[in-house]
Amino acid sequence: MADEAPPPQALSGGERLAAFRRAEELVRRRPLEALKTLRPLLDSDADKPSVQLLAGRAYFHSAQLNRAERALSRVVELDPSDHYARFVLGRTLQRLGRWAEALAQLRMATAMNPIPEYQDALGQVSARVALNRED
């Protein structure tokens, strides 16, 4: 149809890598800009865990939590051993108030890689789940 926009131009391998690196630099400071930079990769490389993880982080940092959950769940589906994806998914579920689901992901992340950041998050969510049980 004449009204449809043409498909985005395919990026070369070097252009895709440059876009990914630029989005990585922006993800914490300017997550919306990171998502804009990442858009061509989300179109062309949607099944790459690294692209979905970076998108999930940008969605998380821009408080687009449902989108973050979808992207991070996709990473876990593609690579169940990705402890960092499970950690960020757990934090996303925590922010959504889905404590039991957050606890499950944070337990898995901590079991895979028991670093202090994961252990702290697990402790916070465990305490909240315990408080909710008392109510």
Secondary structure, 3 states (H helix, E strand, C coil): CCCCCCCCCCCCHHHHHHHHHHHHHHCCCCHHHHHHHHHHHHHHCCCCHHHHHHHHHHHHHCCCHHHHHHHHHHHHHHCCCCHHHHHHHHHHHHHCCCHHHHHHHHHHHHHHCCCHHHHHHHHHHHHHHHHHHHC
